[in-house]
């Protein structure tokens, strides 16, 4: 028999008939009409070349030896098909998976610590590899990375993303710096007149600062690049160098008595972007990946470094979403492939 020409839904009808012993009860069980079930029985008899059922006592259907022989294999096959199409249950305490995530150096350390604490207590078998954010981190999500957390304008529209919190550029300096006498940095020329230090890894804030200076015909001198952000803060305590960074990086636990924060000059139009997490659409419905994303979102929502930010012009935290949500495809010239109920390239 060629399965391409067989209606495998008939196997469900056969199972219902074997269990109920009645055409009407089998029809009720499957939610179809009695004539429809009678037609399915006729097709089953043709398919197996056997009557399968004859009239028995008390108006019940009596299975033929052929139908009785099919009972055991049929229950096993349908049971396996049910397991095949049933979504797997996810239990964090038993889940075994390895995740590689790229995290910006400006990401709040307390939020990352909260994430690691949740993993240790609720999903001890999960393995997490935390890597530094790079310019091409989003480009590696299809193969080498499972999640990327940072600020970028060049994420592929095929990636899914979820905004975590708003960002803001600030200028950090030592206590007693001459600029503090004015209480602010008056303009870009003043900002460029002082030496700077910067993180080695490229960031949107650093790039936008240089572009703002370039538009004004200015250029700053970066005296020192360092990989470790905490070392940058230590260097600020010596000399008059400035550090332009994300406001979130200067979380309360990192602000020492020897450091001060000033807003950027009013003529510095810097789009510092928003912190978001990015992932490939292939992982959208993976239970372990979804649990990791939600746990990270909860850690950000409860992070004092985010919720206690003072005097930000915008809400520091994106409104929490009960589930990851994707807007329906809009009427434009692009066609977004459907992945489950979500559309890649749209913001969750």
GUVOKOL-151415 format. One record per residue (C-alpha): residue number from 0; residue in one letter; chain; x negated, y negated, z negated. Coordinates in Angstrom, 2 decimals. Example, Ala and Ser with C-alpha at 12.3 -4.5 7.8 and 13.67 -1.06 7.14 Angstrom:
! GUVOKOL-151415
+------+------+-------+---------+---------+---------+
| resi | resn | chain |       X |       Y |       Z |
+------+------+-------+---------+---------+---------+
|    0 |    A |     A |  -12.30 |    4.50 |   -7.80 |
|    1 |    S |     A |  -13.67 |    1.06 |   -7.14 |
+------+------+-------+---------+---------+---------+
! end
This chain:
! GUVOKOL-151415
+------+------+-------+---------+---------+---------+
| resi | resn | chain |       X |       Y |       Z |
+------+------+-------+---------+---------+---------+
|    0 |    X |     A |    0.00 |    0.00 |    0.00 |
|    1 |    X |     A |   -1.32 |   -3.45 |    0.92 |
|    2 |    X |     A |   -1.01 |   -5.76 |   -2.10 |
|    3 |    X |     A |   -0.88 |   -8.77 |    0.19 |
|    4 |    X |     A |    2.55 |   -7.63 |    1.32 |
|    5 |    X |     A |    3.81 |   -6.66 |   -2.14 |
|    6 |    X |     A |    5.65 |   -8.94 |   -4.56 |
|    7 |    X |     A |    3.91 |   -8.30 |   -7.86 |
|    8 |    X |     A |    6.74 |  -10.08 |   -9.69 |
|    9 |    X |     A |    8.66 |   -6.85 |   -9.11 |
|   10 |    X |     A |    6.44 |   -5.22 |  -11.74 |
|   11 |    X |     A |    7.95 |   -7.53 |  -14.37 |
|   12 |    X |     A |   11.41 |   -6.48 |  -13.20 |
|   13 |    X |     A |   10.46 |   -2.81 |  -13.43 |
|   14 |    X |     A |    9.13 |   -3.30 |  -16.97 |
|   15 |    X |     A |   12.33 |   -5.09 |  -18.03 |
|   16 |    X |     A |   14.45 |   -2.28 |  -16.59 |
|   17 |    X |     A |   12.38 |    0.37 |  -18.38 |
|   18 |    X |     A |   12.66 |   -1.46 |  -21.70 |
|   19 |    X |     A |   16.33 |   -2.43 |  -21.54 |
|   20 |    X |     A |   17.79 |    0.49 |  -19.59 |
|   21 |    X |     A |   20.33 |   -1.89 |  -18.07 |
|   22 |    X |     A |   20.43 |   -4.14 |  -15.03 |
|   23 |    X |     A |   22.43 |   -6.83 |  -16.84 |
|   24 |    X |     A |   20.19 |   -6.85 |  -19.94 |
|   25 |    X |     A |   17.05 |   -6.90 |  -17.77 |
|   26 |    X |     A |   18.50 |   -9.84 |  -15.86 |
|   27 |    X |     A |   19.17 |  -11.72 |  -19.13 |
|   28 |    X |     A |   15.67 |  -10.94 |  -20.35 |
|   29 |    X |     A |   14.06 |  -12.45 |  -17.25 |
|   30 |    X |     A |   16.55 |  -15.29 |  -16.88 |
|   31 |    X |     A |   17.96 |  -14.24 |  -13.49 |
|   32 |    X |     A |   21.41 |  -13.21 |  -12.31 |
|   33 |    X |     A |   22.57 |   -9.61 |  -12.27 |
|   34 |    X |     A |   22.85 |   -9.53 |   -8.42 |
|   35 |    X |     A |   19.25 |  -10.79 |   -8.21 |
|   36 |    X |     A |   18.09 |   -8.00 |  -10.53 |
|   37 |    X |     A |   20.02 |   -5.44 |   -8.46 |
|   38 |    X |     A |   18.24 |   -6.65 |   -5.34 |
|   39 |    X |     A |   14.89 |   -6.40 |   -7.14 |
|   40 |    X |     A |   15.71 |   -2.79 |   -8.11 |
|   41 |    X |     A |   16.48 |   -2.00 |   -4.47 |
|   42 |    X |     A |   13.11 |   -3.46 |   -3.44 |
|   43 |    X |     A |   11.37 |   -1.45 |   -6.17 |
|   44 |    X |     A |   12.90 |    1.76 |   -4.84 |
|   45 |    X |     A |   11.56 |    0.91 |   -1.39 |
|   46 |    X |     A |    8.14 |   -0.03 |   -2.76 |
|   47 |    X |     A |    7.69 |    3.22 |   -4.72 |
|   48 |    X |     A |    9.78 |    5.42 |   -2.38 |
|   49 |    X |     A |   11.70 |    6.75 |   -5.36 |
|   50 |    X |     A |   15.14 |    6.07 |   -6.93 |
|   51 |    X |     A |   13.33 |    5.13 |  -10.19 |
|   52 |    X |     A |   16.64 |    4.99 |  -12.13 |
|   53 |    X |     A |   19.88 |    7.00 |  -12.02 |
|   54 |    X |     A |   23.11 |    6.62 |  -13.96 |
|   55 |    X |     A |   22.75 |    8.17 |  -17.41 |
|   56 |    X |     A |   24.83 |    8.55 |  -20.54 |
|   57 |    X |     A |   26.69 |    5.53 |  -21.98 |
|   58 |    X |     A |   26.19 |    3.66 |  -18.70 |
|   59 |    X |     A |   22.47 |    3.39 |  -19.35 |
|   60 |    X |     A |   19.88 |    3.73 |  -16.62 |
|   61 |    X |     A |   17.94 |    6.97 |  -16.88 |
|   62 |    X |     A |   14.38 |    6.70 |  -15.50 |
|   63 |    X |     A |   13.20 |    9.29 |  -13.03 |
|   64 |    X |     A |    9.91 |   11.12 |  -13.71 |
|   65 |    X |     A |    8.19 |    8.68 |  -11.33 |
|   66 |    X |     A |    9.47 |    5.66 |  -13.28 |
|   67 |    X |     A |    8.56 |    7.30 |  -16.60 |
|   68 |    X |     A |    5.04 |    7.94 |  -15.32 |
|   69 |    X |     A |    4.72 |    4.24 |  -14.48 |
|   70 |    X |     A |    5.67 |    3.06 |  -18.00 |
|   71 |    X |     A |    2.26 |    3.40 |  -19.67 |
|   72 |    X |     A |    0.09 |    1.99 |  -16.83 |
|   73 |    X |     A |    2.61 |   -0.82 |  -16.29 |
|   74 |    X |     A |    2.47 |   -1.97 |  -19.93 |
|   75 |    X |     A |   -1.33 |   -1.89 |  -19.84 |
|   76 |    X |     A |   -1.54 |   -3.85 |  -16.57 |
|   77 |    X |     A |    0.97 |   -6.49 |  -17.64 |
|   78 |    X |     A |   -0.78 |   -6.81 |  -21.00 |
|   79 |    X |     A |   -4.11 |   -7.48 |  -19.29 |
|   80 |    X |     A |   -2.52 |  -10.00 |  -16.91 |
|   81 |    X |     A |   -0.99 |  -11.77 |  -19.90 |
|   82 |    X |     A |   -4.42 |  -12.01 |  -21.53 |
|   83 |    X |     A |   -5.85 |  -13.28 |  -18.26 |
|   84 |    X |     A |   -3.44 |  -16.21 |  -17.95 |
|   85 |    X |     A |   -3.09 |  -17.04 |  -21.66 |
|   86 |    X |     A |   -5.35 |  -19.95 |  -22.74 |
|   87 |    X |     A |   -8.07 |  -18.71 |  -25.08 |
|   88 |    X |     A |   -7.67 |  -19.59 |  -28.74 |
|   89 |    X |     A |  -10.42 |  -21.76 |  -30.17 |
|   90 |    X |     A |  -11.66 |  -21.35 |  -33.71 |
|   91 |    X |     A |  -14.51 |  -23.76 |  -34.52 |
|   92 |    X |     A |  -15.84 |  -21.53 |  -37.29 |
|   93 |    X |     A |  -16.44 |  -18.67 |  -34.82 |
|   94 |    X |     A |  -17.26 |  -20.64 |  -31.66 |
|   95 |    X |     A |  -20.72 |  -20.05 |  -30.23 |
|   96 |    X |     A |  -21.87 |  -22.65 |  -27.71 |
|   97 |    X |     A |  -24.85 |  -24.84 |  -26.91 |
|   98 |    X |     A |  -24.35 |  -28.50 |  -26.01 |
|   99 |    X |     A |  -26.87 |  -30.96 |  -24.60 |
|  100 |    X |     A |  -25.84 |  -34.58 |  -25.10 |
|  101 |    X |     A |  -27.66 |  -37.78 |  -24.18 |
|  102 |    X |     A |  -27.18 |  -40.57 |  -26.74 |
|  103 |    X |     A |  -28.14 |  -44.22 |  -26.47 |
|  104 |    X |     A |  -30.62 |  -45.48 |  -29.07 |
|  105 |    X |     A |  -28.04 |  -48.14 |  -30.00 |
|  106 |    X |     A |  -25.44 |  -45.55 |  -30.95 |
|  107 |    X |     A |  -24.67 |  -45.76 |  -34.70 |
|  108 |    X |     A |  -26.79 |  -43.27 |  -36.56 |
|  109 |    X |     A |  -24.12 |  -42.90 |  -39.22 |
|  110 |    X |     A |  -21.59 |  -41.77 |  -36.58 |
|  111 |    X |     A |  -24.06 |  -39.20 |  -35.28 |
|  112 |    X |     A |  -24.71 |  -38.01 |  -38.82 |
|  113 |    X |     A |  -20.95 |  -37.67 |  -39.36 |
|  114 |    X |     A |  -20.71 |  -35.60 |  -36.15 |
|  115 |    X |     A |  -23.53 |  -33.32 |  -37.27 |
|  116 |    X |     A |  -21.88 |  -32.96 |  -40.68 |
|  117 |    X |     A |  -18.60 |  -31.89 |  -39.07 |
|  118 |    X |     A |  -20.42 |  -29.36 |  -36.90 |
|  119 |    X |     A |  -22.31 |  -27.94 |  -39.87 |
|  120 |    X |     A |  -19.17 |  -27.53 |  -41.98 |
|  121 |    X |     A |  -16.56 |  -26.56 |  -39.38 |
|  122 |    X |     A |  -18.52 |  -25.07 |  -36.46 |
|  123 |    X |     A |  -21.78 |  -23.71 |  -37.86 |
|  124 |    X |     A |  -22.48 |  -21.56 |  -34.79 |
|  125 |    X |     A |  -22.49 |  -24.50 |  -32.38 |
|  126 |    X |     A |  -25.93 |  -25.65 |  -31.25 |
|  127 |    X |     A |  -26.44 |  -29.33 |  -30.45 |
|  128 |    X |     A |  -29.38 |  -30.76 |  -28.49 |
|  129 |    X |     A |  -29.50 |  -34.57 |  -28.79 |
|  130 |    X |     A |  -31.55 |  -36.24 |  -26.04 |
|  131 |    X |     A |  -32.34 |  -39.93 |  -25.42 |
|  132 |    X |     A |  -30.12 |  -41.82 |  -23.00 |
|  133 |    X |     A |  -31.78 |  -42.39 |  -19.61 |
|  134 |    X |     A |  -30.80 |  -44.33 |  -16.50 |
|  135 |    X |     A |  -29.75 |  -41.10 |  -14.79 |
|  136 |    X |     A |  -28.05 |  -39.44 |  -17.78 |
|  137 |    X |     A |  -24.61 |  -39.63 |  -16.16 |
|  138 |    X |     A |  -26.07 |  -38.14 |  -12.99 |
|  139 |    X |     A |  -27.21 |  -35.10 |  -14.97 |
|  140 |    X |     A |  -23.76 |  -34.26 |  -16.32 |
|  141 |    X |     A |  -22.97 |  -31.87 |  -13.48 |
|  142 |    X |     A |  -25.90 |  -29.60 |  -14.34 |
|  143 |    X |     A |  -28.24 |  -30.40 |  -17.24 |
|  144 |    X |     A |  -26.07 |  -32.36 |  -19.69 |
|  145 |    X |     A |  -22.69 |  -31.66 |  -21.28 |
|  146 |    X |     A |  -21.97 |  -35.14 |  -22.63 |
|  147 |    X |     A |  -23.49 |  -38.62 |  -22.28 |
|  148 |    X |     A |  -22.85 |  -41.46 |  -24.73 |
|  149 |    X |     A |  -23.88 |  -44.97 |  -23.82 |
|  150 |    X |     A |  -23.18 |  -48.00 |  -21.64 |
|  151 |    X |     A |  -23.40 |  -47.87 |  -17.85 |
|  152 |    X |     A |  -21.82 |  -49.39 |  -14.77 |
|  153 |    X |     A |  -22.94 |  -46.66 |  -12.43 |
|  154 |    X |     A |  -20.96 |  -43.63 |  -13.58 |
|  155 |    X |     A |  -19.67 |  -41.50 |  -10.74 |
|  156 |    X |     A |  -15.89 |  -41.70 |  -10.16 |
|  157 |    X |     A |  -15.91 |  -37.90 |  -10.40 |
|  158 |    X |     A |  -16.79 |  -38.12 |  -14.11 |
|  159 |    X |     A |  -14.27 |  -38.41 |  -16.90 |
|  160 |    X |     A |  -14.82 |  -40.96 |  -19.62 |
|  161 |    X |     A |  -13.41 |  -42.20 |  -22.88 |
|  162 |    X |     A |  -14.10 |  -45.62 |  -24.33 |
|  163 |    X |     A |  -15.43 |  -45.53 |  -27.89 |
|  164 |    X |     A |  -15.90 |  -49.17 |  -28.92 |
|  165 |    X |     A |  -16.63 |  -52.61 |  -27.51 |
|  166 |    X |     A |  -20.17 |  -53.87 |  -27.21 |
|  167 |    X |     A |  -21.80 |  -57.26 |  -27.77 |
|  168 |    X |     A |  -25.32 |  -58.60 |  -27.20 |
|  169 |    X |     A |  -27.06 |  -60.33 |  -30.12 |
|  170 |    X |     A |  -30.52 |  -61.65 |  -30.88 |
|  171 |    X |     A |  -32.42 |  -60.30 |  -33.91 |
|  172 |    X |     A |  -35.39 |  -61.97 |  -35.60 |
|  173 |    X |     A |  -37.23 |  -62.08 |  -38.91 |
|  174 |    X |     A |  -35.96 |  -64.08 |  -41.86 |
|  175 |    X |     A |  -37.67 |  -67.45 |  -41.85 |
|  176 |    X |     A |  -37.89 |  -67.63 |  -38.07 |
|  177 |    X |     A |  -37.96 |  -71.26 |  -36.83 |
|  178 |    X |     A |  -34.80 |  -70.68 |  -34.78 |
|  179 |    X |     A |  -32.84 |  -70.13 |  -37.97 |
|  180 |    X |     A |  -33.24 |  -73.80 |  -38.86 |
|  181 |    X |     A |  -30.75 |  -74.63 |  -36.10 |
|  182 |    X |     A |  -28.41 |  -71.77 |  -36.98 |
|  183 |    X |     A |  -28.17 |  -70.68 |  -33.34 |
|  184 |    X |     A |  -30.06 |  -70.28 |  -30.08 |
|  185 |    X |     A |  -29.02 |  -73.39 |  -28.15 |
|  186 |    X |     A |  -29.70 |  -72.22 |  -24.60 |
|  187 |    X |     A |  -31.43 |  -69.70 |  -22.36 |
|  188 |    X |     A |  -34.54 |  -71.85 |  -22.08 |
|  189 |    X |     A |  -35.05 |  -71.58 |  -25.84 |
|  190 |    X |     A |  -34.46 |  -67.82 |  -25.69 |
|  191 |    X |     A |  -37.09 |  -67.42 |  -22.97 |
|  192 |    X |     A |  -39.61 |  -69.63 |  -24.78 |
|  193 |    X |     A |  -40.18 |  -67.06 |  -27.53 |
|  194 |    X |     A |  -41.91 |  -63.67 |  -27.14 |
|  195 |    X |     A |  -39.71 |  -60.57 |  -27.08 |
|  196 |    X |     A |  -39.89 |  -56.91 |  -27.96 |
|  197 |    X |     A |  -37.60 |  -54.31 |  -26.38 |
|  198 |    X |     A |  -36.80 |  -50.58 |  -26.42 |
|  199 |    X |     A |  -38.63 |  -48.51 |  -23.82 |
|  200 |    X |     A |  -35.43 |  -46.90 |  -22.50 |
|  201 |    X |     A |  -33.57 |  -49.17 |  -20.09 |
|  202 |    X |     A |  -30.21 |  -50.46 |  -21.29 |
|  203 |    X |     A |  -27.45 |  -52.57 |  -19.81 |
|  204 |    X |     A |  -27.99 |  -55.32 |  -22.40 |
|  205 |    X |     A |  -31.68 |  -55.62 |  -21.49 |
|  206 |    X |     A |  -30.93 |  -55.63 |  -17.77 |
|  207 |    X |     A |  -28.15 |  -58.23 |  -18.07 |
|  208 |    X |     A |  -30.36 |  -60.46 |  -20.24 |
|  209 |    X |     A |  -33.08 |  -60.49 |  -17.60 |
|  210 |    X |     A |  -30.49 |  -61.21 |  -14.90 |
|  211 |    X |     A |  -29.05 |  -64.12 |  -16.87 |
|  212 |    X |     A |  -32.53 |  -65.59 |  -17.28 |
|  213 |    X |     A |  -33.30 |  -65.03 |  -13.60 |
|  214 |    X |     A |  -30.12 |  -66.86 |  -12.55 |
|  215 |    X |     A |  -31.31 |  -69.80 |  -14.65 |
|  216 |    X |     A |  -34.77 |  -69.67 |  -13.06 |
|  217 |    X |     A |  -36.33 |  -68.34 |  -16.28 |
|  218 |    X |     A |  -38.25 |  -65.28 |  -17.35 |
|  219 |    X |     A |  -39.00 |  -63.93 |  -20.80 |
|  220 |    X |     A |  -42.24 |  -62.30 |  -21.92 |
|  221 |    X |     A |  -41.78 |  -58.87 |  -23.45 |
|  222 |    X |     A |  -44.88 |  -58.21 |  -25.52 |
|  223 |    X |     A |  -44.03 |  -54.74 |  -26.77 |
|  224 |    X |     A |  -41.93 |  -51.78 |  -25.65 |
|  225 |    X |     A |  -41.19 |  -48.99 |  -28.17 |
|  226 |    X |     A |  -39.26 |  -45.73 |  -28.01 |
|  227 |    X |     A |  -38.18 |  -45.71 |  -31.65 |
|  228 |    X |     A |  -35.57 |  -48.34 |  -32.48 |
|  229 |    X |     A |  -36.35 |  -48.34 |  -36.20 |
|  230 |    X |     A |  -39.96 |  -49.15 |  -35.35 |
|  231 |    X |     A |  -38.75 |  -52.14 |  -33.34 |
|  232 |    X |     A |  -36.99 |  -53.46 |  -36.44 |
|  233 |    X |     A |  -40.17 |  -53.02 |  -38.44 |
|  234 |    X |     A |  -42.17 |  -54.96 |  -35.85 |
|  235 |    X |     A |  -39.70 |  -57.84 |  -36.02 |
|  236 |    X |     A |  -40.76 |  -58.54 |  -39.59 |
|  237 |    X |     A |  -44.19 |  -59.66 |  -38.37 |
|  238 |    X |     A |  -44.46 |  -62.67 |  -36.08 |
|  239 |    X |     A |  -41.84 |  -64.63 |  -34.21 |
|  240 |    X |     A |  -40.80 |  -62.11 |  -31.56 |
|  241 |    X |     A |  -37.11 |  -61.72 |  -30.71 |
|  242 |    X |     A |  -35.10 |  -58.57 |  -30.02 |
|  243 |    X |     A |  -32.02 |  -58.69 |  -27.79 |
|  244 |    X |     A |  -29.92 |  -55.63 |  -28.52 |
|  245 |    X |     A |  -26.41 |  -54.25 |  -28.95 |
|  246 |    X |     A |  -24.56 |  -55.58 |  -32.00 |
|  247 |    X |     A |  -23.60 |  -52.03 |  -32.95 |
|  248 |    X |     A |  -27.28 |  -51.13 |  -33.27 |
|  249 |    X |     A |  -27.58 |  -53.52 |  -36.20 |
|  250 |    X |     A |  -25.27 |  -51.50 |  -38.39 |
|  251 |    X |     A |  -25.14 |  -52.46 |  -42.08 |
|  252 |    X |     A |  -27.47 |  -49.65 |  -43.14 |
|  253 |    X |     A |  -30.12 |  -50.91 |  -40.70 |
|  254 |    X |     A |  -29.97 |  -54.62 |  -41.52 |
|  255 |    X |     A |  -32.74 |  -55.40 |  -43.95 |
|  256 |    X |     A |  -33.17 |  -58.55 |  -46.02 |
|  257 |    X |     A |  -36.08 |  -59.49 |  -43.77 |
|  258 |    X |     A |  -33.98 |  -59.59 |  -40.57 |
|  259 |    X |     A |  -31.39 |  -62.04 |  -39.28 |
|  260 |    X |     A |  -28.90 |  -61.91 |  -36.41 |
|  261 |    X |     A |  -27.87 |  -64.79 |  -34.16 |
|  262 |    X |     A |  -25.36 |  -64.82 |  -31.31 |
|  263 |    X |     A |  -26.67 |  -65.20 |  -27.78 |
|  264 |    X |     A |  -26.70 |  -68.70 |  -26.25 |
|  265 |    X |     A |  -23.40 |  -69.91 |  -24.83 |
|  266 |    X |     A |  -24.92 |  -70.23 |  -21.36 |
|  267 |    X |     A |  -26.00 |  -66.56 |  -21.44 |
|  268 |    X |     A |  -23.20 |  -64.81 |  -19.56 |
|  269 |    X |     A |  -24.00 |  -61.20 |  -20.42 |
|  270 |    X |     A |  -21.59 |  -58.40 |  -19.70 |
|  271 |    X |     A |  -22.85 |  -55.87 |  -22.24 |
|  272 |    X |     A |  -20.20 |  -53.29 |  -21.27 |
|  273 |    X |     A |  -18.45 |  -50.87 |  -23.57 |
|  274 |    X |     A |  -19.76 |  -47.76 |  -25.24 |
|  275 |    X |     A |  -18.13 |  -44.66 |  -23.78 |
|  276 |    X |     A |  -18.69 |  -40.95 |  -23.55 |
|  277 |    X |     A |  -18.86 |  -39.33 |  -20.13 |
|  278 |    X |     A |  -18.47 |  -35.72 |  -19.07 |
|  279 |    X |     A |  -17.97 |  -33.61 |  -15.97 |
|  280 |    X |     A |  -14.43 |  -32.65 |  -14.99 |
|  281 |    X |     A |  -15.49 |  -29.00 |  -15.06 |
|  282 |    X |     A |  -15.57 |  -29.17 |  -18.88 |
|  283 |    X |     A |  -12.27 |  -30.98 |  -19.30 |
|  284 |    X |     A |  -10.26 |  -27.93 |  -20.39 |
|  285 |    X |     A |  -13.06 |  -26.07 |  -22.20 |
|  286 |    X |     A |  -11.86 |  -25.67 |  -25.82 |
|  287 |    X |     A |  -15.28 |  -26.06 |  -27.43 |
|  288 |    X |     A |  -16.12 |  -29.13 |  -25.35 |
|  289 |    X |     A |  -12.72 |  -30.69 |  -26.12 |
|  290 |    X |     A |  -13.27 |  -30.06 |  -29.84 |
|  291 |    X |     A |  -16.69 |  -31.74 |  -29.67 |
|  292 |    X |     A |  -15.25 |  -34.79 |  -27.89 |
|  293 |    X |     A |  -12.42 |  -35.19 |  -30.38 |
|  294 |    X |     A |  -14.75 |  -34.71 |  -33.36 |
|  295 |    X |     A |  -17.05 |  -37.40 |  -31.97 |
|  296 |    X |     A |  -14.11 |  -39.77 |  -31.44 |
|  297 |    X |     A |  -12.98 |  -39.22 |  -35.03 |
|  298 |    X |     A |  -16.50 |  -39.86 |  -36.29 |
|  299 |    X |     A |  -16.60 |  -43.19 |  -34.44 |
|  300 |    X |     A |  -13.14 |  -44.17 |  -35.67 |
|  301 |    X |     A |  -14.19 |  -43.64 |  -39.30 |
|  302 |    X |     A |  -17.71 |  -45.06 |  -38.91 |
|  303 |    X |     A |  -18.29 |  -48.10 |  -41.20 |
|  304 |    X |     A |  -20.88 |  -49.41 |  -38.72 |
|  305 |    X |     A |  -18.05 |  -49.87 |  -36.21 |
|  306 |    X |     A |  -15.03 |  -50.71 |  -38.37 |
|  307 |    X |     A |  -16.93 |  -53.21 |  -40.54 |
|  308 |    X |     A |  -18.46 |  -55.27 |  -37.73 |
|  309 |    X |     A |  -17.99 |  -58.96 |  -38.59 |
|  310 |    X |     A |  -16.59 |  -61.62 |  -36.28 |
|  311 |    X |     A |  -16.56 |  -59.83 |  -32.95 |
|  312 |    X |     A |  -14.62 |  -61.60 |  -30.19 |
|  313 |    X |     A |  -12.96 |  -58.32 |  -29.21 |
|  314 |    X |     A |  -11.61 |  -55.37 |  -31.18 |
|  315 |    X |     A |  -14.69 |  -53.29 |  -32.04 |
|  316 |    X |     A |  -12.97 |  -49.96 |  -31.60 |
|  317 |    X |     A |  -10.81 |  -48.68 |  -28.80 |
|  318 |    X |     A |   -7.35 |  -47.73 |  -29.96 |
|  319 |    X |     A |   -7.42 |  -44.06 |  -30.97 |
|  320 |    X |     A |   -5.66 |  -41.79 |  -28.52 |
|  321 |    X |     A |   -3.78 |  -38.74 |  -29.80 |
|  322 |    X |     A |   -4.93 |  -36.80 |  -26.76 |
|  323 |    X |     A |   -7.19 |  -37.56 |  -23.85 |
|  324 |    X |     A |   -5.04 |  -39.37 |  -21.35 |
|  325 |    X |     A |   -5.52 |  -40.17 |  -17.73 |
|  326 |    X |     A |   -3.52 |  -42.66 |  -15.76 |
|  327 |    X |     A |   -1.69 |  -41.24 |  -12.72 |
|  328 |    X |     A |   -3.30 |  -41.83 |   -9.37 |
|  329 |    X |     A |   -2.61 |  -45.31 |   -8.07 |
|  330 |    X |     A |   -1.69 |  -46.22 |   -4.53 |
|  331 |    X |     A |   -5.06 |  -46.88 |   -3.00 |
|  332 |    X |     A |   -7.16 |  -45.53 |   -0.21 |
|  333 |    X |     A |   -8.93 |  -43.07 |   -2.50 |
|  334 |    X |     A |   -7.57 |  -39.62 |   -3.16 |
|  335 |    X |     A |   -8.52 |  -38.20 |   -6.55 |
|  336 |    X |     A |   -8.63 |  -34.41 |   -6.85 |
|  337 |    X |     A |   -6.36 |  -33.13 |   -9.58 |
|  338 |    X |     A |   -8.04 |  -31.26 |  -12.43 |
|  339 |    X |     A |   -5.33 |  -29.83 |  -14.63 |
|  340 |    X |     A |   -3.22 |  -32.87 |  -15.50 |
|  341 |    X |     A |   -6.13 |  -35.29 |  -15.23 |
|  342 |    X |     A |   -7.63 |  -37.30 |  -12.41 |
|  343 |    X |     A |  -11.43 |  -37.62 |  -12.31 |
|  344 |    X |     A |  -12.70 |  -41.17 |  -12.26 |
|  345 |    X |     A |   -9.88 |  -42.55 |  -14.42 |
|  346 |    X |     A |  -10.54 |  -43.69 |  -17.95 |
|  347 |    X |     A |   -9.23 |  -41.46 |  -20.72 |
+------+------+-------+---------+---------+---------+
! end
